[in-house]
Amino acid sequence: MDIIRRRAYARAGLLGNPSDGYHGKTISAIVKNFWAEVVLYEWRDVEIVLAEDDRARFRSVQDLARDVKLHGYYGGIRLVKATIKRFVEFCTAQGMALHGRNFSIRYGTSIPRQVGMAGSSAIITATLRCLMDFYEVSIPIEAQPSLVMSVEQEELRIAVGLQDRVVQVFEGLVYMDFAKSQERRVAGLPCYRYERLPLECLPPLYLAYHDTLSEPTEVFHNDIRGRFDRGEEKVVRSMERFARIAEDGRAALLARDAAKVGALMNENFDLRRSIYNLPAWQVQMIETARACGASAKFAGSGGAIVGVYRDEAMFEMLCERLQAIGSRVVKPQIE
């Protein structure tokens, strides 16, 4: 029996987020310390095997309440089901014939939940990779991020942007320009400018996350979309500045200007803080890291932070002080 096993990795938004959902620009890097893995093999029926996050049995009502607070109301099975449905519809629309064999599919993930490290889109991306292999279907790489996003936006009604899906498909370090002038269609899906940047451009990065306090992405993105669509000047101007931060960051990375990259990261968070109401524990992570001399911003929607550190002494200080407030610190693996 041929077993197909595919992974997709966590990511850290370095600059420009959250402007990806507002025709902005972003820079993001893959984080191979954490991944979602999907396993698929031929089977008599189409079977989706439940994972731990899909459990429906609890020791007590208090255990159920804790589980929902940490993981939300849904596990990954809805992501796998929605991906299969969307894949079939896409192939049908593109005139791609699918063979009649069935499969069993299961997923697992090591990505910390609901701390803004793109765990949901990683499950979808890994599932899509398995399906493409099983059915021997080739989907242009530029179109894959939009297909992944359509699973969340159109099937599951989750407010998301393209940034996570682009870097999880392309991997490495990616600069993205989502300006309307960059839009084109590939395989019927909207695509934009995606540019891989050389990894040697990156200064030393740390990543810290808090895995006992979390907030679903759906909650974090609350009313920013509504405020933007209503033309609230502060939000509109902020999204424009986020995009310029990413553009300036691309130039700073290519120039190997670590100090400039760190300063732009700090500005990115400060700007975000000016338009969002942020939980105190998330702000504490930022302030603790900055007190060590490092730069700090959200890696995504909150709960994980990323920044530039100067040397090993500073990294050790980051580990000590962030661990003291319940956060884990790693050096992101991007290769």
C-alpha positions as CSV (number, residue, x, y, z in Angstrom):
1,M,0.0,0.0,0.0
2,D,1.5,3.4,-1.0
3,I,1.3,5.9,1.8
4,I,1.3,9.6,0.9
5,R,2.6,11.8,3.7
6,R,2.9,15.5,3.3
7,R,3.6,18.4,5.6
8,A,3.0,22.2,5.7
9,Y,4.7,24.4,8.3
10,A,3.9,27.2,10.7
11,R,4.8,30.7,9.7
12,A,5.9,34.0,11.2
13,G,4.7,37.3,9.7
14,L,7.8,39.5,9.7
15,L,6.5,42.8,8.3
16,G,3.4,44.3,6.8
17,N,0.7,42.1,8.4
18,P,-2.2,42.4,8.6
19,S,-2.4,44.4,5.3
20,D,-2.5,41.3,3.2
21,G,-6.3,41.3,3.5
22,Y,-6.4,44.9,2.4
23,H,-4.4,44.9,-0.8
24,G,-1.2,45.6,1.1
25,K,2.3,44.1,1.2
26,T,3.9,41.6,3.6
27,I,7.0,39.6,4.3
28,S,6.7,36.3,6.0
29,A,8.9,33.3,6.7
30,I,8.2,29.6,7.2
31,V,8.9,28.1,10.6
32,K,9.9,24.5,10.3
33,N,10.0,23.9,14.1
34,F,6.2,23.2,13.9
35,W,4.2,21.5,11.2
36,A,0.9,19.9,10.2
37,E,1.2,16.4,8.7
38,V,-1.5,14.7,6.6
39,V,-1.3,11.0,5.7
40,L,-3.4,9.5,2.9
41,Y,-3.6,5.9,1.5
42,E,-6.0,4.0,-0.7
43,W,-9.0,2.6,1.1
44,R,-12.3,1.0,0.3
45,D,-14.3,4.1,1.3
46,V,-13.5,7.7,1.8
47,E,-12.7,7.8,5.5
48,I,-11.5,10.8,7.5
49,V,-9.9,9.6,10.8
50,L,-10.6,11.7,13.8
51,A,-7.6,13.3,15.6
52,E,-7.2,14.3,19.2
53,D,-8.5,17.8,18.6
54,D,-11.7,16.4,17.2
55,R,-12.6,14.5,20.4
56,A,-16.2,14.5,21.6
57,R,-15.6,12.8,25.0
58,F,-14.5,14.7,28.1
59,R,-13.7,13.9,31.7
60,S,-16.1,16.6,33.0
61,V,-18.0,19.7,31.9
62,Q,-15.0,21.7,33.2
63,D,-12.7,19.7,30.9
64,L,-15.0,20.5,28.0
65,A,-15.0,24.2,28.8
66,R,-11.2,24.2,29.0
67,D,-10.9,22.4,25.7
68,V,-13.2,24.9,23.9
69,K,-11.4,27.8,25.4
70,L,-8.1,26.5,24.1
71,H,-9.1,24.9,20.8
72,G,-12.4,26.6,19.9
73,Y,-15.5,24.6,18.9
74,Y,-13.9,22.8,16.0
75,G,-11.0,20.6,15.4
76,G,-9.2,20.0,12.1
77,I,-11.7,17.6,10.6
78,R,-13.8,20.4,9.2
79,L,-10.6,21.7,7.5
80,V,-9.9,18.4,5.9
81,K,-13.5,17.9,4.8
82,A,-13.8,21.4,3.4
83,T,-10.5,21.0,1.5
84,I,-11.6,17.7,-0.1
85,K,-14.9,19.3,-1.2
86,R,-13.1,22.4,-2.6
87,F,-10.5,20.3,-4.4
88,V,-13.2,18.2,-6.1
89,E,-15.1,21.4,-7.2
90,F,-11.9,23.0,-8.5
91,C,-10.9,20.0,-10.5
92,T,-14.4,19.7,-12.0
93,A,-14.4,23.4,-13.0
94,Q,-10.9,22.9,-14.6
95,G,-12.0,19.8,-16.5
96,M,-9.6,17.6,-14.6
97,A,-10.8,14.0,-14.4
98,L,-10.4,12.2,-11.0
99,H,-9.9,8.5,-10.8
100,G,-12.5,6.5,-8.9
101,R,-10.3,5.0,-6.1
102,N,-11.1,6.0,-2.5
103,F,-8.8,6.8,0.4
104,S,-8.4,7.1,4.2
105,I,-7.0,10.4,5.4
106,R,-5.8,11.6,8.8
107,Y,-4.0,14.6,10.1
108,G,-1.8,15.6,13.1
109,T,-0.2,18.9,14.0
110,S,2.5,20.2,16.3
111,I,1.7,23.8,15.6
112,P,0.6,25.6,18.8
113,R,-3.1,26.3,18.6
114,Q,-4.7,29.8,18.2
115,V,-1.5,31.8,18.8
116,G,-1.4,33.2,15.2
117,M,1.0,30.7,13.7
118,A,-1.3,29.6,10.8
119,G,-2.1,26.1,12.1
120,S,-5.4,25.8,10.2
121,S,-4.0,26.8,6.8
122,A,-1.2,24.4,7.4
123,I,-3.6,21.5,7.7
124,I,-5.4,22.6,4.5
125,T,-2.1,23.0,2.6
126,A,-0.9,19.6,3.7
127,T,-4.2,18.0,2.7
128,L,-4.2,19.7,-0.7
129,R,-0.7,18.3,-1.3
130,C,-1.8,14.8,-0.5
131,L,-4.9,15.1,-2.8
132,M,-2.8,16.4,-5.7
133,D,-0.4,13.4,-5.3
134,F,-3.1,10.8,-4.9
135,Y,-5.0,12.0,-7.9
136,E,-1.9,13.0,-9.9
137,V,-3.3,16.5,-10.4
138,S,-1.0,19.5,-11.0
139,I,-2.2,22.9,-9.7
140,P,0.0,25.9,-10.5
141,I,1.9,27.0,-7.4
142,E,0.7,30.6,-7.8
143,A,-2.9,29.4,-7.6
144,Q,-2.6,27.1,-4.6
145,P,-2.6,29.8,-1.9
146,S,-5.9,31.2,-3.3
147,L,-7.4,27.7,-3.4
148,V,-6.4,27.2,0.2
149,M,-7.8,30.5,1.3
150,S,-11.1,29.8,-0.5
151,V,-11.5,26.7,1.8
152,E,-11.5,29.0,4.9
153,Q,-13.2,32.0,3.4
154,E,-15.9,30.5,1.3
155,E,-16.5,27.1,2.9
156,L,-15.9,27.9,6.6
157,R,-16.6,31.7,6.7
158,I,-13.3,32.5,8.4
159,A,-11.8,35.9,7.9
160,V,-8.3,35.4,6.6
161,G,-5.7,36.9,4.2
162,L,-3.5,35.4,1.6
163,Q,-0.1,35.9,3.4
164,D,-0.1,32.6,5.4
165,R,-1.2,30.5,2.5
166,V,1.4,32.0,0.2
167,V,4.4,31.4,2.4
168,Q,3.2,27.9,3.4
169,V,3.0,27.0,-0.3
170,F,6.2,28.7,-1.5
171,E,8.1,28.2,1.8
172,G,11.3,30.0,2.7
173,L,11.2,33.8,3.0
174,V,8.6,35.5,0.8
175,Y,7.8,39.1,-0.1
176,M,4.2,39.5,-1.2
177,D,2.5,42.5,-3.0
178,F,-1.3,42.2,-3.0
179,A,-1.9,45.6,-4.7
180,K,-4.9,45.5,-7.1
181,S,-2.5,46.4,-9.9
182,Q,-0.6,43.1,-9.3
183,E,-3.7,40.9,-9.6
184,R,-3.9,38.3,-12.3
185,R,-5.7,35.0,-12.6
186,V,-4.2,31.5,-12.8
187,A,-6.4,28.5,-13.2
188,G,-9.3,30.8,-12.5
189,L,-8.0,32.0,-9.2
190,P,-6.6,35.4,-8.2
191,C,-2.8,35.7,-7.8
192,Y,-0.5,38.5,-7.0
193,R,3.3,39.2,-6.9
194,Y,5.1,36.6,-4.8
195,E,8.9,36.9,-4.5
196,R,11.2,34.6,-2.7
197,L,14.0,36.5,-0.9
198,P,17.4,35.0,-0.1
199,L,17.5,33.5,3.4
200,E,21.0,34.9,4.0
201,C,19.3,38.3,4.1
202,L,17.7,37.5,7.5
203,P,19.2,38.8,10.7
204,P,19.0,36.5,13.8
205,L,15.4,35.9,14.7
206,Y,13.6,34.6,17.8
207,L,10.0,33.4,18.0
208,A,8.1,33.2,21.3
209,Y,4.6,31.9,21.9
210,H,2.2,31.4,24.8
211,D,0.4,28.0,24.5
212,T,-1.9,28.2,27.6
213,L,-3.5,31.6,26.7
214,S,-5.0,31.9,23.2
215,E,-7.7,33.5,21.1
216,P,-9.2,32.2,17.9
217,T,-8.3,34.2,14.7
218,E,-12.1,34.7,14.2
219,V,-12.2,36.7,17.4
220,F,-9.0,38.7,16.9
221,H,-10.0,40.1,13.5
222,N,-13.2,41.5,15.1
223,D,-14.3,44.7,13.4
224,I,-11.2,45.9,11.5
225,R,-12.8,44.8,8.2
226,G,-15.9,46.8,8.9
227,R,-14.0,49.9,10.0
228,F,-11.9,49.6,6.8
229,D,-14.9,49.1,4.5
230,R,-16.6,52.1,6.1
231,G,-13.6,54.2,5.2
232,E,-12.4,55.0,8.8
233,E,-9.4,57.1,8.0
234,K,-7.2,55.8,10.8
235,V,-7.6,52.2,9.7
236,V,-7.2,53.0,6.0
237,R,-4.1,55.0,6.6
238,S,-2.7,52.3,8.9
239,M,-3.1,49.6,6.2
240,E,-1.3,51.9,3.7
241,R,1.6,52.3,6.2
242,F,1.7,48.6,6.9
243,A,2.3,48.0,3.2
244,R,5.1,50.6,3.1
245,I,6.7,49.0,6.1
246,A,6.9,45.7,4.2
247,E,8.3,47.5,1.1
248,D,10.9,49.3,3.3
249,G,11.7,46.0,5.0
250,R,12.4,44.3,1.7
251,A,15.0,46.9,0.9
252,A,16.5,46.7,4.4
253,L,16.7,42.9,4.2
254,L,18.5,43.0,0.8
255,A,20.9,45.6,2.2
256,R,21.5,43.3,5.2
257,D,20.5,46.2,7.5
258,A,19.5,44.3,10.7
259,A,18.9,47.5,12.7
260,K,16.5,48.8,10.2
261,V,14.6,45.5,10.0
262,G,14.2,45.5,13.8
263,A,13.0,49.1,13.9
264,L,10.4,48.4,11.2
265,M,9.2,45.4,13.2
266,N,8.7,47.6,16.2
267,E,6.9,50.2,14.1
268,N,4.7,47.4,12.7
269,F,3.5,46.4,16.2
270,D,3.1,50.0,17.4
271,L,0.9,50.8,14.4
272,R,-1.2,47.7,15.0
273,R,-1.6,48.5,18.7
274,S,-3.0,51.9,17.6
275,I,-6.0,50.4,15.8
276,Y,-6.6,47.2,17.8
277,N,-7.7,46.5,21.4
278,L,-5.1,44.0,22.4
279,P,-5.1,41.6,25.4
280,A,-2.8,42.6,28.2
281,W,-0.9,39.3,28.2
282,Q,0.0,39.7,24.5
283,V,1.3,43.3,25.0
284,Q,3.3,42.0,28.0
285,M,5.1,39.6,25.7
286,I,6.1,42.4,23.4
287,E,7.2,44.7,26.3
288,T,9.2,41.9,27.9
289,A,11.1,41.2,24.7
290,R,11.8,44.9,24.0
291,A,13.1,45.3,27.6
292,C,15.8,42.8,26.6
293,G,16.8,45.1,23.7
294,A,15.2,42.9,21.0
295,S,12.6,44.1,18.5
296,A,9.2,42.5,18.8
297,K,5.9,42.3,16.9
298,F,3.1,39.8,16.5
299,A,4.0,36.8,14.3
300,G,0.3,36.6,13.3
301,S,-3.0,37.4,15.0
302,G,-1.6,37.4,18.5
303,G,-0.2,35.0,21.1
304,A,3.2,34.5,19.3
305,I,5.8,37.2,18.7
306,V,8.8,37.5,16.5
307,G,11.8,39.8,16.4
308,V,15.5,40.5,15.8
309,Y,18.0,39.8,18.6
310,R,21.6,41.0,18.6
311,D,23.7,38.1,20.1
312,E,23.5,34.9,22.1
313,A,23.6,36.8,25.4
314,M,20.5,38.7,24.3
315,F,18.8,35.4,23.2
316,E,19.5,33.8,26.6
317,M,18.0,36.9,28.3
318,L,14.9,36.6,26.0
319,C,14.5,32.9,27.0
320,E,14.8,33.7,30.7
321,R,12.4,36.6,30.9
322,L,9.8,35.4,28.4
323,Q,9.7,32.0,30.1
324,A,9.1,33.7,33.4
325,I,5.8,35.0,32.0
326,G,4.8,31.6,30.5
327,S,6.1,32.0,27.0
328,R,8.3,29.5,25.1
329,V,11.2,30.8,23.0
330,V,12.7,29.2,19.9
331,K,15.0,30.1,17.0
332,P,12.8,29.6,13.9
333,Q,14.1,27.1,11.4
334,I,13.5,28.4,7.9
335,E,15.8,26.3,5.8
